[in-house]
Amino acid sequence: MNQFSPAATTAVTVLRVLAGFVFAAHGWQKFSQFTIAGTQASFAEMGVPAAIIVAPLVATLELAGGIALILGVLTRVFAALLAVDMLGALFLVHAPAGVFAADGGYELVLVLAAAAIAIALFGPAKFSGDYALFSRTRFKALD
């Protein structure tokens, strides 16, 4: 685990928890508000390949991955997967619409991708399930 200054620990923790909240909210929305069938239809209409398979996978990843980020559990794995998810959304759906989300653009997915990449690179920081389970005192190989 990286050793962060108190300010960096706070910054990484805030980024991880808030990004996790947004990811979890979007995953939950795909299950509850849009429904999986509706998400599949929407993905197909947007040209997402294999929408019938991809939609439930993305919904599950965003919900479970968001919760994992909030808790700081398997942080780097979920952050990397969520970054790929957002880059897929960026290139497959949002890029042609321009920058602004109000026009269907990529500003939100770009910021979420950047946050997920930063979390994957920096790790969860001290206030996390990963740190509690796999701290330096237990597993030095995590450095």
Backbone hydrogen bonds, N-H to C=O, Kabsch-Sander energy under -0.5 kcal/mol:
donor,donor_aa,acceptor,acceptor_aa,energy
4,F,2,N,-0.7
9,T,5,S,-2.9
10,T,6,P,-2.2
11,A,7,A,-2.6
12,V,8,A,-2.9
13,T,9,T,-2.2
14,V,10,T,-2.8
15,L,11,A,-2.6
16,R,12,V,-2.7
17,V,13,T,-2.7
18,L,14,V,-2.7
19,A,15,L,-2.5
20,G,16,R,-2.2
21,F,17,V,-2.2
22,V,18,L,-2.1
23,F,19,A,-2.7
24,A,20,G,-2.8
25,A,21,F,-2.5
26,H,22,V,-2.2
27,G,23,F,-2.4
28,W,24,A,-2.8
29,Q,25,A,-2.3
30,K,26,H,-1.7
31,F,27,G,-1.4
32,S,28,W,-3.4
33,Q,29,Q,-0.9
34,F,29,Q,-2.7
35,T,29,Q,-0.6
39,T,35,T,-2.6
40,Q,36,I,-2.9
41,A,37,A,-2.2
42,S,38,G,-2.5
43,F,39,T,-2.9
44,A,40,Q,-2.5
45,E,41,A,-2.4
46,M,42,S,-1.9
47,G,44,A,-1.1
48,V,43,F,-2.7
51,A,48,V,-0.8
53,I,50,A,-1.3
54,V,50,A,-3.1
55,A,51,A,-2.3
57,L,53,I,-1.3
58,V,54,V,-3.1
59,A,55,A,-2.6
60,T,56,P,-2.3
61,L,57,L,-2.8
62,E,58,V,-3.0
63,L,59,A,-2.2
64,A,60,T,-2.9
65,G,60,T,-0.5
65,G,61,L,-2.7
66,G,62,E,-1.6
67,I,63,L,-2.1
68,A,64,A,-2.5
69,L,65,G,-2.4
70,I,66,G,-2.4
71,L,67,I,-2.3
72,G,68,A,-1.6
73,V,68,A,-2.4
78,F,74,L,-2.5
79,A,75,T,-2.9
80,A,76,R,-2.2
81,L,77,V,-2.3
82,L,78,F,-2.7
83,A,79,A,-2.1
84,V,80,A,-2.1
85,D,81,L,-2.3
86,M,82,L,-2.5
87,L,83,A,-2.5
88,G,84,V,-2.5
89,A,85,D,-2.2
90,L,86,M,-2.5
91,F,87,L,-2.6
92,L,88,G,-2.9
93,V,89,A,-1.6
94,H,89,A,-2.4
95,A,90,L,-2.7
97,A,94,H,-1.4
98,G,95,A,-1.7
103,D,100,F,-1.5
104,G,101,A,-2.2
105,G,100,F,-2.6
106,Y,98,G,-2.0
107,E,99,V,-2.4
110,L,106,Y,-2.6
111,V,107,E,-2.0
112,L,108,L,-2.6
113,A,109,V,-2.3
114,A,110,L,-2.5
115,A,111,V,-2.5
116,A,112,L,-2.6
117,I,113,A,-2.6
118,A,114,A,-2.6
119,I,115,A,-2.5
120,A,116,A,-2.5
121,L,117,I,-2.3
122,F,118,A,-3.0
123,G,119,I,-2.6
128,S,126,K,-1.8
129,G,71,L,-2.2
130,D,72,G,-3.1
132,A,128,S,-2.0
133,L,129,G,-2.5
134,F,130,D,-3.4
135,S,131,Y,-0.8
138,R,135,S,-1.9
139,F,135,S,-2.5
142,L,139,F,-1.3
143,D,140,K,-1.4
